[in-house]
């Protein structure tokens, strides 16, 4: 095992098994709980790849990664993993994103038993025509529920308008038509392509020992891992698909969403550096203590506001999303764009935020869930844990930040306004 140090304060053990599975262990005997995450580099955007059946490049139905996540819980012996973990004193769940799927359990006892079963049920799914058809009804009900939520509708329209080719155009759940046409055979093809040790990883944090964890893992039967994964390369243009759209639905307070596309090459920074500097700019320019937010509150411009910087391993386009509930959508959009054009950040502001971030990084290590999820996000975003984030933060400076601001080309964006639908009278 390779012994690593997280922020020079916590020991992390890294092991790559002969079958390619990467294991990251963060034992902490001071804790009474543990979190185990079994992750796979397979999400909703992984739709076009060489089929293991036909050996040809194949486009699979949207939403199949999420559908597969649901069906992995189906076991041939009829045991329900949710019932097993509840009886064993642990919680279990799963989640699918654009670029990953995770299965995780959280508990305070029966560590070895629960880790063993987590690996077993993910490694041995059971699909039949009947249970796949049954699942369609469950997922379609989930899909229709979300389709009735204004925030979901807004985000869906924002992605449709921002992206031209990237499969992020489509929500993680997929489309209703695609969900209906998913088959048992397609699920197995996706599973056997992506759910293989070299494309998966285990992260465990909390109350356990690295020796007992590896003892369990090394006894497990893992899927075949002979063939490499060959996916279609998607080249996303910098221009948005559509510059503006209006959605009328059942809202009381109007909503706005802005999406910006950036060419990562123009910044000349590593993935982590770019994310940190962009989040620093956004925090100091639009955060809770910013002049923008103070003026917005004084003028009662908004009831909620948020932003999200997104990146994706190996892809060249980076995106920024901004959301708000506001009684004056047009005025607020103008205010956001004007603020972007006049960003000024002082050394004092930078140093103050750096202290806050460093403090948060250190406090993060006191919580098992935070450590486990931070490691998971790093492996997905950077394909390895970031062990010295505190040092990265300490090294942030005004010269680099000003250069990032200078290189921010805000011309490639789309806007979605969500307005109250007109009432119909009989």
KALIN-V673794 format. One record per run of one state. SS is the DSSP state (H for helix, E for strand, - for the rest). FROM is the first residue (numbers start at 1). TO is the last residue. If there is no record, write none. Layout:
<<SS;FROM;TO> <SS;FROM;TO>>
This chain:
<<-;1;1> <E;2;6> <-;7;9> <E;10;16> <-;17;21> <E;22;27> <-;28;33> <E;34;40> <-;41;47> <E;48;50> <-;51;56> <E;57;59> <-;60;63> <H;64;72> <-;73;80> <H;81;87> <-;88;89> <E;90;96> <-;97;100> <E;101;107> <-;108;110> <H;111;123> <-;124;128> <H;129;147> <-;148;149> <H;150;162> <-;163;166> <H;167;169> <-;170;175> <H;176;181> <-;182;183> <H;184;194> <-;195;196> <H;197;199> <E;200;206> <-;207;209> <H;210;217> <-;218;230> <E;231;231> <-;232;243> <E;244;249> <-;250;254> <E;255;263> <H;264;266> <-;267;270> <H;271;286> <-;287;290> <H;291;298> <-;299;301> <E;302;310> <-;311;316> <E;317;326> <-;327;328> <H;329;341> <-;342;346> <H;347;364> <-;365;367> <H;368;382> <-;383;388> <H;389;394> <-;395;397> <H;398;407> <-;408;412> <E;413;420> <-;421;426>>
